[in-house]
Amino acid sequence: MARARKVLEEGGGDSRQRLLDTASRLFRVQGYHATGLNQIVDESQAPKGSLYHYFPQGKEQLATEALVNAGQSLRAKLSGISGLTPAEAIDRLVEISIGELESSNYRDGCPIATVALETNSSSEAIRGVCQHIFGGALKLLTDWLVGKGLCEERARVLSLTVFSAYEGALMLSKVQHSPQPLREVASQLKVFVKDIV
């Protein structure tokens, strides 16, 4: 109890959120294994004792909660498409992603995919969180397409196809330091959904 009081006195109630935000950013840019706990504490400017106070199970717990934090950002992006046509939604998502890539000098990508690819076989907890976040994104897209008139199964397959193409193009744009893969894939996806929705 004295330890908890000391942590709150030293850093205030936002230390936990600073740790989460910093971890999300660093995992997105550097990956899970290249990001150390000392770097997260230093860059978050949180009191040193706050890391294990808020995340007593260490880096894996911090990563799972940081991914949930990042997943809310992905969900917010997708929930902003509700009133758009599929073509408009694709354009919106792609332009937001290009803006994030360009403003980070192509260091940022999908905050979930970076960690998911790196830890899939080494951490069941992190893999489970990534699966849950991607599953939630796909469900949101599926429900949206059902609302546009598609049957449930067709909407599910279309969501999976569009989301997978988007994620792949995002990775290629990051690697090539160019918005071109995202724009070209978006152009093809708009043709694809035009004939279906």
C-alpha positions in Angstrom: 0.0 0.0 0.0 2.9 2.4 0.8 4.4 1.5 -2.5 1.2 2.4 -4.4 0.9 5.7 -2.5 4.6 6.5 -3.4 4.0 5.8 -7.1 1.0 8.0 -7.2 2.7 10.8 -5.4 5.7 10.6 -7.7 4.0 10.5 -11.0 0.3 11.1 -10.7 -2.5 9.1 -12.1 -1.4 9.5 -15.7 1.8 7.5 -15.4 0.0 4.3 -16.4 -1.4 5.9 -19.5 2.0 7.4 -20.4 3.5 4.0 -20.1 0.8 2.5 -22.4 1.1 5.2 -25.0 4.8 5.1 -25.1 4.9 1.3 -25.3 2.3 1.4 -28.1 4.4 3.8 -30.1 7.7 2.0 -29.5 6.3 -1.4 -30.3 4.7 0.0 -33.5 8.0 1.5 -34.6 10.6 -0.9 -33.2 8.8 -4.1 -32.6 8.4 -6.0 -29.3 11.8 -7.5 -28.9 13.8 -4.4 -29.8 11.9 -2.3 -27.2 13.2 -2.5 -23.7 11.4 -1.7 -20.4 14.1 0.9 -19.5 13.4 2.7 -22.8 9.7 2.7 -22.2 10.2 4.1 -18.7 12.7 6.8 -19.9 10.6 8.0 -22.9 7.3 8.0 -20.9 8.9 10.0 -18.1 7.0 7.9 -15.7 8.4 7.2 -12.2 10.6 4.1 -12.4 8.6 2.2 -9.8 5.3 2.8 -11.7 6.1 0.2 -14.4 5.9 -2.8 -12.1 3.3 -1.2 -9.9 0.9 -0.9 -12.9 2.2 -4.0 -14.8 3.4 -6.5 -12.1 3.7 -9.3 -14.7 6.2 -7.2 -16.7 6.7 -6.6 -20.4 4.2 -9.2 -21.7 1.4 -7.6 -19.6 2.4 -4.1 -20.7 2.4 -5.3 -24.3 -1.0 -6.9 -24.1 -2.5 -3.8 -22.5 -0.7 -1.5 -25.0 -2.1 -3.5 -27.9 -5.6 -3.1 -26.5 -4.8 0.7 -26.3 -3.7 0.6 -29.9 -6.7 -1.5 -30.9 -9.0 1.3 -29.8 -7.3 3.6 -32.3 -7.9 1.0 -35.1 -11.5 0.7 -34.0 -11.9 4.5 -34.0 -10.6 4.6 -37.6 -13.0 1.9 -38.7 -16.0 3.3 -36.8 -15.6 6.6 -38.7 -16.8 4.9 -42.0 -20.4 4.2 -41.0 -22.0 6.8 -43.2 -19.7 6.2 -46.2 -20.0 4.1 -49.3 -17.5 1.2 -49.5 -15.4 3.2 -52.0 -15.4 6.3 -49.8 -14.5 4.1 -46.8 -11.5 2.6 -48.6 -10.3 6.0 -49.7 -10.7 7.4 -46.1 -8.9 4.5 -44.5 -6.0 4.6 -47.0 -5.6 8.4 -46.8 -5.4 8.3 -43.0 -2.8 5.5 -43.2 -0.8 7.4 -45.8 -0.8 10.5 -43.6 0.4 8.4 -40.6 3.2 6.8 -42.7 4.4 10.1 -44.2 4.3 12.0 -40.9 6.4 9.2 -39.3 8.8 9.0 -42.2 7.4 5.5 -42.9 8.3 4.2 -39.4 4.7 3.6 -38.3 2.6 0.9 -39.7 -0.2 -1.2 -38.2 0.3 -1.0 -34.5 -1.1 -4.6 -34.1 0.6 -6.4 -37.0 4.1 -5.4 -36.1 3.8 -7.1 -32.7 1.6 -9.9 -33.9 4.1 -11.1 -36.5 7.0 -10.9 -34.1 5.4 -12.7 -31.1 2.9 -15.0 -32.6 4.8 -18.2 -31.7 6.3 -17.0 -28.5 3.5 -15.4 -26.5 0.0 -16.9 -26.3 -1.2 -13.9 -24.3 -0.1 -11.4 -27.0 -1.3 -13.6 -29.9 -4.7 -13.9 -28.2 -5.0 -10.1 -27.8 -4.0 -9.6 -31.5 -6.5 -12.2 -32.6 -9.2 -10.5 -30.5 -8.4 -7.0 -32.0 -8.3 -8.1 -35.6 -11.4 -10.2 -35.0 -13.2 -7.1 -33.7 -12.1 -5.1 -36.7 -13.3 -7.7 -39.0 -16.7 -8.0 -37.2 -17.1 -4.2 -37.4 -16.5 -4.3 -41.1 -18.8 -7.4 -41.6 -21.6 -5.7 -39.7 -21.2 -2.6 -41.7 -21.4 -4.6 -45.0 -24.5 -6.5 -43.7 -26.0 -3.0 -43.1 -25.3 -2.2 -46.8 -27.3 -5.3 -47.8 -24.9 -8.2 -48.0 -25.7 -11.6 -46.5 -23.6 -12.4 -43.4 -21.3 -14.9 -45.0 -20.6 -12.8 -48.1 -19.9 -9.8 -45.8 -17.5 -11.8 -43.7 -15.5 -13.0 -46.7 -15.5 -9.6 -48.3 -14.3 -8.0 -45.0 -11.5 -10.5 -44.7 -10.4 -9.9 -48.3 -10.4 -6.1 -48.1 -8.8 -6.0 -44.7 -6.1 -8.5 -45.7 -5.3 -6.5 -48.9 -5.2 -3.3 -46.9 -2.8 -4.7 -44.3 -0.5 -6.1 -47.0 -0.5 -2.9 -48.9 0.2 -1.0 -45.6 3.3 -3.2 -45.0 4.5 -2.7 -48.6 4.1 1.0 -48.4 6.1 1.1 -45.2 8.9 -1.1 -46.7 9.0 0.9 -50.0 8.6 4.3 -48.3 5.9 5.1 -50.8 2.1 5.6 -50.7 1.9 3.8 -54.1 1.1 0.3 -52.9 -1.8 1.6 -50.7 -3.2 3.7 -53.5 -3.0 1.0 -56.1 -4.6 -1.6 -53.8 -7.3 0.9 -52.9 -8.0 1.5 -56.5 -8.4 -2.3 -57.1 -10.5 -2.8 -54.0 -12.9 -0.1 -55.1 -13.5 -1.9 -58.4 -13.9 -5.1 -56.5 -16.5 -3.8 -54.0 -18.4 -1.9 -56.7 -19.5 -5.1 -58.3 -20.5 -6.7 -55.0 -22.0 -4.0 -52.8 
